[in-house]
Amino acid sequence: MMESKVPEISFALMGITTEHFSVEEDGFSEKGSITIGTSIRFGTGQKQRIISCFTGFIFESDKKPFITVEAGCHFQIADESWAQMVDKESGTLKVSRTLLTHLAMLTVGTTRGILHAKTENTRFNEFFLPAVNVSAMIKNDLLFESVKPRGKKSG
């Protein structure tokens, strides 16, 4: 069986944002059961050929949040690579699951570093992000609708 070859996509990291960070000391219990909630979302800035990935994590102790962190990595896609992903007729941007997974892995690592830096020299520095299997979370390619300008209305 032949596998379809995924085109190589060239990109550069153009920015990192800390979307949210908070510590709620009252939510933490030394003897509490610790869980971590995870979220991943994507956005695009089509004029600048940007794909943004946001990863968020909520640490809970006995179902009460005590650390929340969300970071964004903003990747600019090379002209030729962007052109490969855009449907010429509809203007729809199709981003492969493979690329999404790669961008998410980079963003998780960045979020891990932000968490460490923000909690350094505090009692919460013992909490860190474990390895996250983002490929299990991202099941499909994503389609982003066109944002190209529409013609003027007559009348």
BALOBA-1460 file (C-alpha; in Angstrom, 3 decimals):
// residues 155
<rec num="1" residu="m" x="0.000" y="0.000" z="0.000"/>
<rec num="2" residu="m" x="1.398" y="3.411" z="-0.946"/>
<rec num="3" residu="e" x="1.437" y="6.142" z="1.658"/>
<rec num="4" residu="s" x="0.698" y="9.652" z="0.539"/>
<rec num="5" residu="k" x="3.680" y="11.918" z="1.054"/>
<rec num="6" residu="v" x="3.025" y="14.934" z="3.275"/>
<rec num="7" residu="p" x="4.615" y="18.031" z="1.755"/>
<rec num="8" residu="e" x="7.343" y="19.641" z="3.831"/>
<rec num="9" residu="i" x="6.129" y="22.896" z="5.330"/>
<rec num="10" residu="s" x="8.642" y="25.642" z="6.121"/>
<rec num="11" residu="f" x="7.879" y="27.911" z="9.061"/>
<rec num="12" residu="a" x="9.493" y="30.127" z="11.673"/>
<rec num="13" residu="l" x="8.516" y="30.860" z="15.255"/>
<rec num="14" residu="m" x="7.555" y="34.547" z="15.221"/>
<rec num="15" residu="g" x="6.316" y="35.046" z="18.760"/>
<rec num="16" residu="i" x="5.449" y="33.538" z="22.111"/>
<rec num="17" residu="t" x="2.646" y="34.782" z="24.347"/>
<rec num="18" residu="t" x="1.668" y="33.940" z="27.903"/>
<rec num="19" residu="e" x="-2.093" y="33.975" z="27.491"/>
<rec num="20" residu="h" x="-2.830" y="33.199" z="31.123"/>
<rec num="21" residu="f" x="-0.965" y="32.354" z="34.286"/>
<rec num="22" residu="s" x="-2.331" y="32.179" z="37.803"/>
<rec num="23" residu="v" x="-1.670" y="30.431" z="41.094"/>
<rec num="24" residu="e" x="-4.518" y="30.000" z="43.571"/>
<rec num="25" residu="e" x="-2.829" y="28.969" z="46.796"/>
<rec num="26" residu="d" x="-6.217" y="28.338" z="48.442"/>
<rec num="27" residu="g" x="-6.936" y="25.669" z="45.827"/>
<rec num="28" residu="f" x="-3.925" y="23.590" z="46.759"/>
<rec num="29" residu="s" x="-4.071" y="20.820" z="49.338"/>
<rec num="30" residu="e" x="-0.831" y="19.041" z="50.355"/>
<rec num="31" residu="k" x="-2.700" y="15.730" z="50.626"/>
<rec num="32" residu="g" x="-5.049" y="16.328" z="47.718"/>
<rec num="33" residu="s" x="-5.363" y="14.222" z="44.609"/>
<rec num="34" residu="i" x="-3.625" y="16.098" z="41.760"/>
<rec num="35" residu="t" x="-4.987" y="16.082" z="38.210"/>
<rec num="36" residu="i" x="-4.032" y="18.086" z="35.117"/>
<rec num="37" residu="g" x="-6.527" y="19.240" z="32.505"/>
<rec num="38" residu="t" x="-5.163" y="19.915" z="29.014"/>
<rec num="39" residu="s" x="-6.424" y="21.941" z="26.064"/>
<rec num="40" residu="i" x="-5.076" y="22.702" z="22.594"/>
<rec num="41" residu="r" x="-6.521" y="25.186" z="20.145"/>
<rec num="42" residu="f" x="-5.396" y="26.737" z="16.884"/>
<rec num="43" residu="g" x="-5.970" y="30.005" z="15.098"/>
<rec num="44" residu="t" x="-4.747" y="31.696" z="11.961"/>
<rec num="45" residu="g" x="-3.835" y="35.130" z="10.708"/>
<rec num="46" residu="q" x="-4.102" y="34.567" z="7.002"/>
<rec num="47" residu="k" x="-2.831" y="37.981" z="5.884"/>
<rec num="48" residu="q" x="0.447" y="37.399" z="7.707"/>
<rec num="49" residu="r" x="0.470" y="33.620" z="7.002"/>
<rec num="50" residu="i" x="0.438" y="32.889" z="10.756"/>
<rec num="51" residu="i" x="-0.740" y="29.707" z="12.431"/>
<rec num="52" residu="s" x="-1.042" y="30.051" z="16.196"/>
<rec num="53" residu="c" x="-1.168" y="27.166" z="18.629"/>
<rec num="54" residu="f" x="-2.358" y="27.617" z="22.211"/>
<rec num="55" residu="t" x="-1.859" y="24.992" z="24.901"/>
<rec num="56" residu="g" x="-3.471" y="25.315" z="28.307"/>
<rec num="57" residu="f" x="-3.095" y="23.342" z="31.497"/>
<rec num="58" residu="i" x="-5.025" y="23.457" z="34.751"/>
<rec num="59" residu="f" x="-3.557" y="21.732" z="37.799"/>
<rec num="60" residu="e" x="-6.253" y="20.737" z="40.272"/>
<rec num="61" residu="s" x="-6.044" y="19.483" z="43.820"/>
<rec num="62" residu="d" x="-9.213" y="17.634" z="44.821"/>
<rec num="63" residu="k" x="-10.963" y="19.246" z="41.819"/>
<rec num="64" residu="k" x="-9.964" y="22.782" z="42.855"/>
<rec num="65" residu="p" x="-7.684" y="24.627" z="40.398"/>
<rec num="66" residu="f" x="-4.421" y="25.874" z="41.859"/>
<rec num="67" residu="i" x="-2.210" y="26.522" z="38.805"/>
<rec num="68" residu="t" x="-3.466" y="27.649" z="35.405"/>
<rec num="69" residu="v" x="-1.122" y="28.297" z="32.501"/>
<rec num="70" residu="e" x="-1.823" y="28.903" z="28.819"/>
<rec num="71" residu="a" x="0.759" y="29.878" z="26.227"/>
<rec num="72" residu="g" x="0.660" y="30.590" z="22.527"/>
<rec num="73" residu="c" x="3.283" y="30.066" z="19.855"/>
<rec num="74" residu="h" x="2.806" y="31.971" z="16.632"/>
<rec num="75" residu="f" x="4.373" y="30.462" z="13.543"/>
<rec num="76" residu="q" x="4.804" y="32.228" z="10.218"/>
<rec num="77" residu="i" x="4.508" y="29.884" z="7.275"/>
<rec num="78" residu="a" x="6.744" y="30.406" z="4.221"/>
<rec num="79" residu="d" x="5.015" y="31.752" z="1.086"/>
<rec num="80" residu="e" x="5.481" y="28.553" z="-0.929"/>
<rec num="81" residu="s" x="4.294" y="26.340" z="1.916"/>
<rec num="82" residu="w" x="1.244" y="28.550" z="2.545"/>
<rec num="83" residu="a" x="0.364" y="28.346" z="-1.159"/>
<rec num="84" residu="q" x="0.427" y="24.523" z="-0.918"/>
<rec num="85" residu="m" x="-2.118" y="24.612" z="1.906"/>
<rec num="86" residu="v" x="-4.621" y="27.072" z="0.392"/>
<rec num="87" residu="d" x="-7.414" y="25.913" z="-1.914"/>
<rec num="88" residu="k" x="-7.209" y="28.325" z="-4.857"/>
<rec num="89" residu="e" x="-10.958" y="28.500" z="-5.475"/>
<rec num="90" residu="s" x="-12.391" y="28.752" z="-1.966"/>
<rec num="91" residu="g" x="-9.390" y="30.287" z="-0.241"/>
<rec num="92" residu="t" x="-9.789" y="27.689" z="2.536"/>
<rec num="93" residu="l" x="-6.601" y="26.893" z="4.428"/>
<rec num="94" residu="k" x="-6.060" y="23.178" z="5.095"/>
<rec num="95" residu="v" x="-3.497" y="22.435" z="7.807"/>
<rec num="96" residu="s" x="-2.399" y="18.820" z="8.059"/>
<rec num="97" residu="r" x="-2.675" y="16.836" z="11.259"/>
<rec num="98" residu="t" x="1.085" y="16.207" z="10.966"/>
<rec num="99" residu="l" x="1.911" y="19.928" z="11.014"/>
<rec num="100" residu="l" x="-0.632" y="20.634" z="13.774"/>
<rec num="101" residu="t" x="0.916" y="17.905" z="15.923"/>
<rec num="102" residu="h" x="4.419" y="19.301" z="15.386"/>
<rec num="103" residu="l" x="3.348" y="22.856" z="16.248"/>
<rec num="104" residu="a" x="1.483" y="21.588" z="19.330"/>
<rec num="105" residu="m" x="4.556" y="19.671" z="20.561"/>
<rec num="106" residu="l" x="6.641" y="22.847" z="20.265"/>
<rec num="107" residu="t" x="3.973" y="24.839" z="22.096"/>
<rec num="108" residu="v" x="3.669" y="22.306" z="24.925"/>
<rec num="109" residu="g" x="7.439" y="22.535" z="25.458"/>
<rec num="110" residu="t" x="7.226" y="26.322" z="25.487"/>
<rec num="111" residu="t" x="4.362" y="26.209" z="28.000"/>
<rec num="112" residu="r" x="6.429" y="23.875" z="30.171"/>
<rec num="113" residu="g" x="9.238" y="26.449" z="30.213"/>
<rec num="114" residu="i" x="6.852" y="29.295" z="31.055"/>
<rec num="115" residu="l" x="5.404" y="27.269" z="33.941"/>
<rec num="116" residu="h" x="8.895" y="26.611" z="35.283"/>
<rec num="117" residu="a" x="9.976" y="30.254" z="34.976"/>
<rec num="118" residu="k" x="6.801" y="31.577" z="36.631"/>
<rec num="119" residu="t" x="6.990" y="29.148" z="39.573"/>
<rec num="120" residu="e" x="10.756" y="29.166" z="40.075"/>
<rec num="121" residu="n" x="11.691" y="29.707" z="43.724"/>
<rec num="122" residu="t" x="8.135" y="29.003" z="44.882"/>
<rec num="123" residu="r" x="6.641" y="25.907" z="46.461"/>
<rec num="124" residu="f" x="4.750" y="25.300" z="43.186"/>
<rec num="125" residu="n" x="7.918" y="24.658" z="41.176"/>
<rec num="126" residu="e" x="7.591" y="20.948" z="41.935"/>
<rec num="127" residu="f" x="4.629" y="20.828" z="39.531"/>
<rec num="128" residu="f" x="5.621" y="20.476" z="35.917"/>
<rec num="129" residu="l" x="4.035" y="19.352" z="32.705"/>
<rec num="130" residu="p" x="4.508" y="15.667" z="31.982"/>
<rec num="131" residu="a" x="5.013" y="14.373" z="28.462"/>
<rec num="132" residu="v" x="1.817" y="14.997" z="26.494"/>
<rec num="133" residu="n" x="0.796" y="12.769" z="23.596"/>
<rec num="134" residu="v" x="-0.565" y="15.527" z="21.362"/>
<rec num="135" residu="s" x="-0.917" y="13.175" z="18.400"/>
<rec num="136" residu="a" x="-3.640" y="11.347" z="20.354"/>
<rec num="137" residu="m" x="-5.419" y="14.676" z="20.895"/>
<rec num="138" residu="i" x="-5.225" y="15.898" z="17.284"/>
<rec num="139" residu="k" x="-7.218" y="13.458" z="15.190"/>
<rec num="140" residu="n" x="-7.719" y="15.312" z="11.878"/>
<rec num="141" residu="d" x="-6.512" y="18.020" z="9.553"/>
<rec num="142" residu="l" x="-8.022" y="21.458" z="10.230"/>
<rec num="143" residu="l" x="-9.774" y="23.700" z="7.750"/>
<rec num="144" residu="f" x="-9.775" y="27.463" z="8.240"/>
<rec num="145" residu="e" x="-12.309" y="29.430" z="6.236"/>
<rec num="146" residu="s" x="-11.073" y="32.123" z="3.912"/>
<rec num="147" residu="v" x="-10.756" y="35.645" z="5.230"/>
<rec num="148" residu="k" x="-10.176" y="37.141" z="1.813"/>
<rec num="149" residu="p" x="-12.125" y="40.360" z="1.205"/>
<rec num="150" residu="r" x="-15.438" y="40.097" z="-0.559"/>
<rec num="151" residu="g" x="-16.556" y="42.290" z="-3.442"/>
<rec num="152" residu="k" x="-18.447" y="45.497" z="-2.767"/>
<rec num="153" residu="k" x="-22.226" y="45.366" z="-2.764"/>
<rec num="154" residu="s" x="-23.852" y="47.324" z="-5.544"/>
<rec num="155" residu="g" x="-26.770" y="49.609" z="-4.963"/>
